[in-house]
Amino acid sequence: MVINSIFKNAVKGGIILSAILLASCSSESSDNGDGSDSIPVIDSVPKHRAENAFYSIPSPIQLGQMLQRAGATYDKKVLNPSDNAAKYANMDSKALNLGVFGADLSYSAVFNQPQEVMSYLTSSKKLAEELGITTSFSASVMERMEKNTGNRDSLLYIISELFLSSNEALKENDQSHISVLVLAGGFIEGMYVGTQVAKTVKDNKAIYARIGEFRGSLNNLIMLVSTVNNSDVSEVLTDLRSIKAVYDESAVTEEKAVTSVDTTKKVMTIGGKSNYKLSNEQIEKITSLVAGIRAKIIKP
């Protein structure tokens, strides 16, 4: 199955920072929503394309670190209140908001907010267990988190480890529909936090440049979401494509590839990348669209 191979290769590559999280590296596939029959996965995407798409999904930890470098301060108001976890009734909203809380947890950890970290950890634990992930959030893991709340690097490592374990549990239970919703929820929350925090930073060029680079990740996320045939996932797919439509209005410039050879190490490096530049109007459109989609996701 394409999704299972993605999980396996992602683990081998050591790429996952937040595993199931969003915005975090994460995954996708099919699940059984509100007690309905399991949803088939359409294995129409070539394996190598799915793996490359998976690798390119940005981590919320990376986004949080970028916001911090840009001079942003922690803003609790842009996050989904952790006590909303008790208000989500159906499996799809639980999955989407597990992704949201995962992003908020990572953001809080990057900005050294121990009280909020524990609140979002508790909310994530609640949703994960209700989704059938019962082993990852053990008493020993929670204790480790509490003991390391003052050590950011250790905390981020434990968060990554925690959600990697949850990721594996979903894979083993073949809950791929849940996985793709978690991924989408995290990605949207990452974009929401980024676009909202950017408004508060005087020199926000680097933030908007990073948001411009999300274009490629969004295209890959859309490809992954489209592998799941489910009406609720279809709504998420429509929302993601509405953001893509704005990105597609912007130009993409390609830097010329430059090749260098290190004869000592016998390594050849090929450089070159795509540059995505958004106009102020496009930034405003994306900010508005993401805010509307995110409002639907977090609404109890």
Buried (B, 14 or more C-beta within 10 A) or exposed (E): BBBBBBBEBBBEEEBBBBBBBBBBBBBBBBBBBEEEEBBEBEEEBEEEEBBEBBBBBBBBBBBBBBBBEBEBEBBBEBBBBBEBBEEBEEBBBBBBBBBBBBBBBBBBBBBBBBEBBBBBBBBBBBBBBBBBBEEBBEEEBBEBBEEBBEEBEBBBBBBBBBBBBBBBBBBEBBBBBBBBBBBBBBBBBBBBBBBBBBEEBEEBEBBBBBBBBBBBBBBBBBBBBBBBEBEBBEEBBEBBBBBBEBBEEBEEEEEEEEEEEEEEEEEEEEEEEEEBEBEEEBBEBBBEBBBEBBEEBBEE
